[in-house]
Amino acid sequence: MLAKDLRLAVGRLARRIRQLYTNASGDDISFTELAVLSRLEREGPHTSAQLANLEKVTAQAIGTVLGGLHRRGMVSRGPDPVDGRRVITVITDAGRGALDSREQVITEQLAAAVDSLTEEERSRLAAALPILVALAERL
């Protein structure tokens, strides 16, 4: 039952965080678009195939996401300097701005929720984080 309980708890938390992202501002940035912007900011340029693989979505889905971000000036695309046949995507200043403002609001809300936990609950949560990261990498 541990796997089922974990799925339910993490699923509920993930849905709530997605809702917070959606409600954080009036723009129309989807959760997947934010995930792509966040990855590009953290890891640097990627091809669409790499992004699709990392985000575990289809090539068609990532193409739609990247097209929308590109039209809004949040990413730029260009030839790979190492292999000119490949196209790489890079986050722009506009993309960073949209990501930063959204993440700041969400982080503040999540921090307030974490602060409402007892000291023991916060310690247990901190101890569980590496395990959750390892689980995510194994799925």
C-alpha positions in Angstrom: 0.0 0.0 0.0 3.0 2.3 0.4 3.2 2.8 -3.4 -0.5 3.6 -3.6 -0.4 6.0 -0.6 2.7 7.7 -2.1 1.0 8.1 -5.5 -2.1 9.7 -3.9 -0.1 12.1 -1.7 2.3 13.1 -4.4 -0.4 13.4 -7.0 -2.5 15.7 -4.7 0.6 17.8 -4.0 1.5 18.0 -7.7 -2.1 19.0 -8.6 -2.1 21.7 -6.0 1.3 23.1 -7.1 0.0 23.1 -10.8 -3.0 25.1 -9.6 -0.8 27.5 -7.8 1.3 28.0 -11.0 -1.9 28.5 -13.0 -3.3 31.0 -10.6 0.0 32.9 -9.9 -0.5 35.4 -12.7 -2.8 36.3 -15.5 -0.6 35.1 -18.4 -1.4 31.9 -20.3 1.8 29.9 -19.5 1.0 26.2 -19.1 2.7 24.0 -16.5 4.5 22.1 -19.3 5.8 25.4 -20.7 7.0 26.4 -17.3 8.7 23.1 -16.9 10.5 23.6 -20.2 11.6 27.1 -19.3 12.8 26.0 -15.9 14.9 23.1 -17.5 16.4 25.5 -20.1 17.3 28.0 -17.4 18.9 25.3 -15.1 20.6 23.1 -17.8 21.1 25.4 -20.8 20.2 24.9 -24.4 18.6 21.6 -25.6 17.2 20.2 -28.8 13.5 19.5 -29.0 14.2 15.7 -28.9 16.2 16.1 -25.7 13.4 18.2 -24.2 10.7 15.7 -25.2 12.7 12.9 -23.7 13.5 14.8 -20.4 10.0 16.0 -20.0 8.5 12.6 -21.0 6.2 14.0 -23.6 5.9 13.3 -27.4 7.9 15.1 -30.0 4.6 16.6 -31.3 3.7 17.9 -27.8 7.1 19.5 -27.2 6.9 21.0 -30.7 3.6 22.7 -29.7 5.1 23.9 -26.4 8.2 25.3 -28.1 6.2 26.9 -30.8 4.1 28.8 -28.3 7.1 29.9 -26.3 8.9 31.0 -29.4 5.9 33.0 -30.6 5.8 34.8 -27.3 9.5 35.5 -27.3 10.3 33.3 -24.3 12.7 31.0 -26.2 14.9 31.4 -29.2 15.9 28.7 -31.6 18.9 28.4 -33.8 21.4 26.0 -35.3 23.5 24.0 -32.9 27.1 25.5 -33.1 28.5 21.9 -32.9 26.1 20.3 -35.4 24.4 22.8 -37.7 21.8 20.3 -38.7 20.3 20.3 -35.3 18.2 23.1 -33.8 18.7 24.1 -30.2 16.3 26.0 -28.0 17.5 28.7 -25.5 15.6 30.6 -22.9 15.4 34.4 -23.5 15.3 37.2 -21.0 11.5 37.4 -21.5 11.3 33.7 -20.6 13.5 34.1 -17.6 11.3 37.0 -16.4 8.1 35.0 -16.8 9.6 32.1 -15.0 11.2 34.1 -12.2 8.0 36.0 -11.3 6.0 32.8 -11.3 8.5 30.8 -9.3 8.8 33.6 -6.7 5.1 33.6 -6.0 4.9 29.8 -5.8 8.0 29.5 -3.6 6.6 32.0 -1.2 3.3 30.2 -1.0 5.0 26.8 -0.6 7.4 28.2 2.1 4.4 29.5 4.1 2.8 26.0 4.0 6.1 24.4 5.0 6.5 27.0 7.8 3.1 25.9 9.1 4.5 22.4 9.8 5.9 21.5 13.1 9.7 21.4 13.5 9.6 17.6 13.5 7.5 17.6 10.3 9.9 19.9 8.5 12.9 17.7 9.5 11.1 14.6 8.3 10.2 16.4 5.0 13.8 17.5 4.5 15.0 13.9 5.2 12.6 12.5 2.6 13.5 14.9 -0.2 16.6 12.9 -1.5 14.5 9.8 -1.5 11.7 11.5 -3.5 14.3 12.7 -6.0 15.8 9.2 -6.3 12.3 7.8 -6.9 11.5 10.4 -9.6 14.7 9.4 -11.4 13.8 5.7 -11.3 10.4 6.1 -12.8 
